[in-house]
Amino acid sequence: MEILFNDFKRQYSLIKEEMDSAIHEVLNSWWFILWKQVSSFEEEFAQKNWSKYCIWIWNWLDALKISLMALWVWEWDEVITTSHSAVATTLAILDVWAIPVFVDTDEYYCLDSVLIEEKITDKTKAVMPVHIYGHSCDIVEIKRICDKHGLYLVEDCAQSHFTEFNWIKLGNYWDTWCFSFYPTKNLWAYGDAWAIVTNDEEIYKKCKMIRNYGQETRYEHKLFWVNSRLDEMQAAILRVQLKHIDENTEKRRHVAKKYIDGLQWIPEIQLPWLREWSTHTFHLFVIQCERRDELMTYLKEKWIPTLIHYPISIHKQPFFDWKYSDLKLSNLDNQVQRILSLPVHPFITDEEIDYIVLNIKEFYGK
Ligand SMILES: Cc1ncc(COP(=O)(O)O)c(C=O)c1O
């Protein structure tokens, strides 16, 4: 049995007719950039997030960067963030010439809200938490701290589509929140696509201008900025995917439950901690385990793929060597040595999960 970490072929075969028809509709419309599909999707996605505005962005890094630009976060401003993420989160901060200030992780692998206040200086302008793996940070506490110190809150929700904290959808805690639709995400395009969501009309208007060469009306450029427009094809594809997101999230939860039931009695394994009053959408199913690298090799020999998200924390990336060599994030350092992501996509079968669980048990002699 060969198991895939993501199985696009299985998904496409289930929705082929619907998807092909959406793609043909775009081909027959002869409009390819920022037209009806994009605006319909912006509306539908905002609605599903219980929020007012959505702006589609083509480029993977631009959504976070445009958010910071719209909030006037700029040169030498400090942004408090996490080192446990895809590098894009920090690159967006660097791209507006601001300075990332890293805070250690909590047991949920998120930026630890308890440690934020000690990092605030007169230069701090924003906090950028990452809701990692499909779970959420303690966003109510982070929002309280932002309000107390007059800071902006820009949330990286790339991995947490429609996750709830205190039964409220992530992002509804203010200024902007950004989603990725990279093909491995819970809601995915067949190419690159991102979105910024906000409830603030001013921020919405500014982000919309920035993504399209700073123009509000055609050929009148009020701002001097980027081109990051989404095409109609990806929007049409995402509109189809959006219809299936709830059912796919339920399947991810089903897979996670099977792993939890199957692996809960193995003392060498730490299962994901789940916050009360919150939901988990299991973008990734991450365990901590002993002899992690040996287990990875053992599973690979059985055709079971696993990954590490992320093996090198951002502050330890070679391009940062000069700046953060003295920084100690002890919780994160410890987690990075032990974390392992198991396949959790919605199209994996029960039989395949049982096979994975069986092999992990065998490895630990259970
Ligand atoms: C938390 C987080 N932020 C940002 C990104 C970058 O997004 P993309 O994959 O669309 O480039 C990712 C992607 O892996 C991510 O997981």
The ligand as a MOL file (V3000), in Angstrom:
LIG
                    3D

  0  0  0     0  0            999 V3000
M  V30 BEGIN CTAB
M  V30 COUNTS 16 16 0 0 0
M  V30 BEGIN ATOM
M  V30 1 C 1.4590 29.6670 8.2630 0
M  V30 2 C 1.8560 29.9320 6.8380 0
M  V30 3 N 2.0760 31.1880 6.4450 0
M  V30 4 C 2.4290 31.4470 5.1760 0
M  V30 5 C 2.5830 30.4370 4.2280 0
M  V30 6 C 3.0110 30.7250 2.8260 0
M  V30 7 O 1.9630 30.4910 1.9870 0
M  V30 8 P 2.0830 29.8160 0.5530 0
M  V30 9 O 2.2580 28.3580 0.7420 0
M  V30 10 O 0.8180 30.1440 -0.1040 0
M  V30 11 O 3.2710 30.3770 -0.0900 0
M  V30 12 C 2.3300 29.1310 4.5970 0
M  V30 13 C 2.4710 28.0340 3.6370 0
M  V30 14 O 2.9440 26.9740 3.8630 0
M  V30 15 C 1.9690 28.8660 5.9330 0
M  V30 16 O 1.7350 27.6060 6.3260 0
M  V30 END ATOM
M  V30 BEGIN BOND
M  V30 1 1 1 2
M  V30 2 1 2 3
M  V30 3 2 2 15
M  V30 4 2 3 4
M  V30 5 1 4 5
M  V30 6 1 5 6
M  V30 7 2 5 12
M  V30 8 1 6 7
M  V30 9 1 7 8
M  V30 10 2 8 9
M  V30 11 1 8 10
M  V30 12 1 8 11
M  V30 13 1 12 13
M  V30 14 1 12 15
M  V30 15 2 13 14
M  V30 16 1 15 16
M  V30 END BOND
M  V30 END CTAB
M  END
